[in-house]
Amino acid sequence: MAGKKSGVAIIGGGIMGGDIATIFAAGGWNVHVMSPSAKTRDALPARLAAGLNKLGAAADYAANLKTHASLDAIPWRNVDLVIEAATEDLALKQKLFSQLETLARPEIPLTSNTSTIPIGEIGGHLKTRSRVAGLHYFMPAHLVPLVEIIQAEHTDKAVADWLEHNQRELGKAPVRLNKDIPGFLGNRLQHAMMREALYLIADGVVTPEAVDTAVRYGFGFRFLACGPMLQKEMSGWDTNYYAGSSVYPHLYADKVPPEFLREMVEKNHIGMKTRHGLWEWTDEAIAKEKARIEKVLQAALGILKADAKQG
């Protein structure tokens, strides 16, 4: 698996699949996206072009994209990496991987972008399960640098090594997980914080706006410059130990989300998708907010790239 690969097959052309396609197209790869939805396939070229523009990549890289209505239509002899980005459905993913094992060349990695399902469960039934790994991006995948590489029990270490090298070449910030644990790394950290935030809101301690302000303008702002481990190296682990000893007994440790969140989901008040969530949304407000967020992410990405060059 040495050397740069030239062809990637992405299974699923939705929000994540389309953004992952942009990453590889910007890196000069030939990109094959399979989606059974004609609507999704038709929308991909414009999405890819817009994504390349945000990354500052050459517009003619959009020609690297080819869309396909079925797995059989992909030119598998020219595919050097497979990324499954289908719905979070274990049975569906297992079926897809069974098909992929017979179609893809036997030496190339088969990866899943799942954010919740153990990699060992997705590919554990395959004869070539040693080439199955997790390749988990964070939305929007083409702007957020982080990608998790999950090594399951039977994953060949050489496969994970190659994936890490590949992602660095594409300008991503890969992290390795040597154990196939539920939620992996990023989502475990996010949900630990989210549980505390939701219960603080449920108990009337703070408003949702206060949570967002505390994260964005407090430790979240600081984390752009250094992560929590390095930050505590500066402030001192003694301080963290004594503070933790005082605070940990009072942190929420419930095994389920708070009741108000269950009630919101039952009412289909799930956020921008249904125009109702913690806040009310209009189409205009959604478009404005998404544009603002992408602009901030692009600026943050520029800061991180400049910092990496200096390091």
SVG drawing of the C-alpha trace seen along z (x, -y; Angstrom):
<svg xmlns="http://www.w3.org/2000/svg" viewBox="-45 -35 53 51">
<polyline fill="none" stroke="black" stroke-width="0.4" points="0.0,0.0 3.0,-2.3 2.7,-5.4 -0.1,-7.8 -3.4,-6.1 -5.4,-7.7 -8.9,-6.4 -11.5,-6.4 -15.0,-4.9 -17.4,-6.6 -20.5,-4.7 -23.2,-7.3 -23.5,-10.8 -25.3,-12.5 -24.0,-15.3 -21.0,-13.4 -20.3,-11.5 -20.4,-14.7 -18.0,-16.5 -15.6,-13.5 -15.6,-13.5 -14.5,-17.1 -11.5,-16.3 -10.2,-13.7 -11.0,-15.7 -9.1,-18.6 -6.2,-16.2 -6.2,-15.3 -7.8,-11.9 -10.3,-10.3 -13.5,-10.2 -16.3,-7.7 -19.5,-8.3 -22.2,-5.7 -25.8,-6.7 -29.0,-5.0 -30.7,-8.5 -30.8,-10.4 -31.5,-13.6 -28.4,-13.1 -26.2,-12.3 -27.5,-15.3 -26.7,-17.6 -23.1,-16.4 -21.3,-18.3 -22.5,-21.7 -21.8,-20.7 -18.3,-19.6 -17.5,-22.8 -18.7,-24.9 -16.6,-22.9 -13.5,-23.1 -13.9,-26.9 -14.1,-27.1 -10.9,-25.0 -9.1,-27.2 -8.6,-24.2 -8.5,-24.4 -11.9,-24.5 -11.0,-22.0 -10.6,-19.4 -14.4,-19.1 -13.8,-17.0 -12.3,-14.3 -15.9,-13.4 -17.8,-10.5 -21.2,-9.4 -22.7,-5.9 -26.2,-4.5 -25.0,-1.1 -21.9,0.6 -21.5,2.7 -21.1,-0.5 -17.9,-1.6 -14.6,-0.8 -13.2,1.2 -9.9,1.9 -9.1,-1.8 -10.2,-2.1 -7.5,-2.1 -9.6,-3.0 -13.3,-2.5 -15.1,-4.7 -18.7,-3.7 -20.8,-6.7 -24.3,-5.2 -27.0,-5.5 -26.2,-4.5 -27.8,-1.1 -25.7,2.0 -27.6,4.4 -27.2,2.1 -23.5,1.6 -22.9,5.3 -24.6,6.0 -22.6,3.3 -19.3,4.6 -20.2,8.2 -20.7,6.8 -17.6,4.6 -15.4,7.5 -16.3,9.3 -16.0,6.1 -12.9,4.3 -9.4,5.5 -8.3,7.7 -5.4,5.6 -7.2,2.2 -8.7,0.9 -12.4,1.0 -13.4,-1.7 -16.5,-3.1 -17.4,-6.7 -19.7,-5.4 -19.8,-7.6 -21.5,-5.1 -21.3,-1.5 -18.2,0.6 -16.0,1.4 -15.7,5.0 -19.4,5.4 -19.5,3.9 -16.7,6.0 -16.2,8.9 -18.1,11.3 -15.7,10.8 -13.0,13.2 -10.7,10.2 -11.6,8.4 -8.0,7.4 -8.4,4.6 -11.5,3.1 -11.0,0.0 -12.9,-3.1 -12.3,-6.4 -14.6,-8.9 -14.8,-12.5 -16.6,-15.3 -19.2,-17.5 -18.5,-19.5 -15.9,-17.0 -14.1,-19.2 -13.6,-22.0 -13.0,-20.2 -9.5,-18.8 -10.0,-16.0 -10.5,-12.4 -10.5,-9.3 -8.8,-6.1 -10.2,-3.2 -8.3,0.0 -10.6,2.9 -9.5,6.2 -8.7,7.8 -7.5,4.7 -4.0,5.0 -1.8,2.3 -0.3,1.7 -3.8,0.7 -4.2,-1.9 -0.6,-3.1 -1.4,-3.7 -4.7,-5.5 -2.9,-7.8 -0.3,-8.7 -2.9,-9.1 -5.0,-11.5 -2.0,-13.6 -1.2,-13.9 -4.7,-15.2 -4.2,-17.9 -6.3,-16.3 -5.4,-15.9 -5.7,-12.1 -5.9,-10.5 -5.5,-6.8 -7.7,-4.7 -6.1,-1.4 -9.3,0.0 -12.7,0.2 -14.7,-1.4 -18.3,-2.8 -18.4,-6.5 -14.6,-6.4 -12.8,-9.5 -14.4,-12.7 -18.0,-11.7 -17.2,-10.4 -15.6,-13.8 -18.5,-15.7 -21.2,-13.6 -19.4,-13.9 -19.7,-17.7 -23.2,-17.6 -24.6,-15.5 -23.3,-18.1 -24.7,-21.0 -28.1,-19.4 -28.6,-18.6 -27.5,-22.1 -30.2,-23.5 -32.8,-20.9 -32.1,-22.0 -32.5,-25.6 -28.9,-26.5 -28.2,-28.2 -29.8,-28.9 -28.8,-27.2 -27.3,-30.6 -25.1,-30.6 -23.7,-27.2 -22.8,-28.2 -21.2,-31.4 -19.2,-29.6 -17.8,-27.1 -17.2,-29.5 -15.7,-32.3 -14.1,-30.3 -12.4,-27.0 -13.5,-26.3 -11.8,-29.6 -8.6,-28.5 -8.7,-25.0 -8.1,-26.3 -4.5,-27.2 -3.9,-24.1 -5.9,-21.0 -6.9,-20.2 -3.9,-18.0 -1.3,-20.7 -3.4,-23.4 -3.1,-21.5 0.6,-21.0 0.8,-24.9 -1.6,-25.5 -0.4,-22.5 -1.9,-19.0 -1.8,-19.7 -4.5,-22.4 -6.5,-20.0 -6.2,-17.2 -7.5,-19.3 -10.2,-21.0 -11.3,-17.6 -11.5,-16.1 -13.9,-18.9 -16.0,-19.0 -16.2,-15.4 -18.6,-14.3 -21.1,-17.0 -21.0,-16.2 -24.1,-14.6 -23.7,-10.9 -27.1,-9.9 -27.2,-7.0 -29.8,-8.6 -30.4,-12.1 -32.6,-14.4 -36.4,-14.2 -36.9,-17.5 -34.7,-16.2 -36.9,-13.0 -40.0,-15.2 -38.5,-17.4 -37.6,-14.3 -41.2,-12.9 -42.6,-16.3 -40.1,-16.2 -38.6,-19.4 -35.1,-18.3 -33.6,-21.6 -33.1,-23.1 -34.3,-20.0 -37.8,-20.5 -37.6,-24.3 -38.2,-23.7 -35.6,-22.9 -34.3,-24.8 -35.0,-27.8 -37.5,-28.4 -36.0,-28.5 -36.9,-30.0 -35.3,-29.1 -33.7,-32.5 -32.3,-32.2 -30.9,-28.7 -29.2,-29.9 -27.7,-32.9 -26.5,-30.8 -24.9,-28.1 -23.1,-30.7 -21.8,-32.4 -20.6,-29.1 -18.8,-28.1 -17.1,-31.5 -15.8,-31.1 -14.6,-27.5 -12.7,-28.7 -11.0,-31.4 -10.2,-28.9 -8.8,-26.5 -6.5,-29.2 -5.2,-29.9 -4.5,-26.2 -2.7,-25.9 -0.5,-28.9 0.2,-27.5 1.2,-24.1 3.7,-25.8 5.3,-27.6 5.5,-24.4"/>
</svg>
